[in-house]
Amino acid sequence: MSCTLHAAPPSMIKVGYADMKPYTYTLDGKVCGSYNDLMRQVIARSGQKYVITEYPMNRLTLYLSTGAVHVWIGIGGALALN
């Protein structure tokens, strides 16, 4: 698997997720879950600055389609982008 970027990376990677315990969720204001932990490790290795934010599923879908969110953490098939 490979990925090629043809544009400059954003100054801040915006990561979005929806509440899907135990994989992605918020507890007492803290981003939790095994998928969120993995995403933090991956982005930390890239050296990029990032923010991880929880959204309702419909808003997350909208933000992904408009570029307001760059990366989605989730389970395949849970998010329908047309």
Residue pairs with C-beta under 8 A, 6 or more apart in sequence:
9 48
10 70
11 49
12 48
12 49
12 50
12 51
13 43
13 48
13 49
13 50
13 51
13 70
13 71
14 50
14 51
14 53
14 68
14 69
14 70
14 71
15 39
15 43
15 50
15 51
15 52
15 53
15 69
15 70
15 71
15 72
15 73
16 52
16 53
16 54
16 55
16 60
16 63
16 64
16 69
16 71
16 72
16 73
17 24
17 31
17 33
17 35
17 36
17 52
17 53
17 54
17 55
17 60
17 72
17 73
17 74
18 24
18 54
18 55
18 56
18 57
18 60
18 74
18 78
18 79
19 25
19 26
19 54
20 33
20 74
20 75
20 78
21 33
22 33
22 34
23 33
23 34
23 35
23 73
23 74
23 75
24 32
24 33
24 35
24 36
24 54
24 73
24 74
25 32
25 33
25 54
26 32
26 54
31 52
31 54
35 73
35 74
36 52
36 73
39 52
39 71
39 73
40 50
40 52
43 50
52 73
53 69
55 63
55 69
57 78
57 79
60 69
60 72
60 79
61 79
61 80
61 81
62 68
63 69
64 72
64 79
64 81
65 81
72 79
